Amino acid sequence: MSRRLSVVSSALALGSILTAAFVPPASAQFYDVARSSIGFALDAIERSPRLLGMGGMSYVGDDPQTRITLWDFAASPLGIRDADSVSTLRIYPGTSSYSDLRDLDAETGTIERQDLAGRESRVGYEMWRRGTRRFAYGFTGNLGYLKVDQIAGEMTERRRTLTQPTAMPVLMGAVPFVKSERWSYAARLFYSGERSEDQYQALVQTSHGQYIDQTGTQLPPPELFTPTDYNVRSLGGGLGLGYDRGRAFKAALTVDQVQNTISGANEGKRHVSRTDEKRPYRRGQIAMVGRVGPALEWGVDGRNWSSSSEEHWYFTISAGGGVEPLMGRGKLLERDEHGRALRARVRWTRGPVELGGGVVTDYRKIDITPPLAEDLTSLNHFLNTITYRLGADSLVLPDSVSRWESEQRSWDAGGGLAVRVPGNRGLWGVEYRRHRSMTEQTTSGQGPLRRGWDLRTGLDYQCTPVMAGRVGYAYRWDDLDVLTEQNEYLGHVLTLGLGIRPAGASWILDMGYAVEWQRADFGGPMATKSCRQQLASMLRWAF
């Protein structure tokens, strides 16, 4: 149980706002949490390499992938038909890396110590066939590979590798037997296959430092009970109903049901430990977008989700030849989750000037309830009685399952200004954003309380009739926990981009690259330094 709680609390401590992501109806159980923990957050920039090259702006920039529509803004399948005027195929290859270093005193002097590292390769895809009478069909999804290394002891690292293929086929059209074409329906299916594997290795030490992203001596897991490998299979679908009043107003209501089957394992030559859980998610979404006059666009997206499940455990270990093995099985815990999220955006355009802004709020609550004390199949009862078994005193035991509750509240808000370059050769923009998140847990009380802000600016300039160049910069300040000291960090982000749009061609290519240097904003020569890089691209065909 301790490992599961540490993963969840780590993600909550970083204040990730996953509901701002452009994702299918159910978030990945481990993959997205691991991504967010090292700053590879899901956001609109993944679908817009152009804006990534312009400093990472997302509220202004007049980009086709970040428009205020039911699909680009709210990810509602009821907006697929109106998201473009032709059938399209989009592919989004990308990669990211992260490294966190600090100075460490050693016998030979000051050396480097790498505490966290990550690398991801990811390919997203969308293909939509658009027809008449609001009819459209197609699919979207992604293929992802992620590796995260982090310190697990004084000279030990935990290396986690995760894979995540997802697919979401969608069918939408006008509601049958209704004369008006203002009403439309959408049906979608969702599949995800997720795998997470943990390995423990010794740190690699050289004369220059201690590193965790290199191949060290493999070590056994800290204990035999807690799973090191997880498989998650998600299958579900949903239905939606939409109403279209033209450019003035569009609305969409969708309801989804997704079943997540989560299997954990920790297996060795003499032992087997497993956990199993079926975690269903029920989610509803209401999205509305529209215009007021010729200049003002707006959008609102509200979501609500809930889940209730039970997790079960199984453990066995050989006690030697001719001796009955030590084993047990039963109920591990009950888990309840519910949450809600609200997103809103507004955009005003008049001549060469564009103003935009938005806000995202998120609330999430998770309750863990252990089995009753009289439940003889519970892990707690097994741990309480295992010490009476001869030959079992050398086992390293996990924490018992206790009552645990976590609540997270977060918000992110910002606004920006963009102005077209004279001669309509390009666009310059600037954005300011703030964020705040608070986590409360029964085990640790209030905190962490995270807050921060950033300032972004970027330029898109049409160098030739075919090629556009982009450049941008962002300055960030982040306090990971206001309630404690020495958690403040400063970041500088430099971005570059390239766009190719041949005249008369049916394809376009956009690429964006960002590199961030971050350092601690508190004194001391041992302060942390980190570097994060992101490369995103989009290839679009019209057919």
Secondary structure, 3 states (H helix, E strand, C coil): CHHHHHHHHHHHHCCCCHHHCCCCCCCCCCHHHHHHHCCCCCCHHHHCHHHHCCCCCCCCCCCHHHCCCCCCCCCCHHHCCCCCCCCEEEEEEEEEEEEEEEEEEECCEEEEEEEEEEEEEEEEEEEEEECCCCCEEEEEEEEEEEEEEEECCCCEEEEEEEEEEEEEEEEEEECCCCCCCCEEEEEEEEEEEEEEEEEEEECEECCCEEECCCCCCEECCCCCCCCCEEEEEEEEEEEEEEEECHHHEEEEEEEEEEEEEEEEEEECCCEEEEEEEEEEEEEEEEEEEEEECCCEEEEEEEEEEEEEEEEEEEEEECCCCCCCCEEEEEEEEEEEEEEEEEEEEEEEEECCEEEEEEEEEEEEEEEEECCCCCCCCCHHHHHHHHHHCCCCCCCCCCCCCCCEEEEEEEEEEEEEEEEECHHHCEEEEEEEEEEEEEEEECCCEEEEEEEEEEEEEEEEEECCCCEEEEEEEEEEEEECCCCCCCCEEEEEEEEEEEEECCCCCCEEEEEEEEEEEEEECCCCCCCCEEEEEEEEEEEEEEC
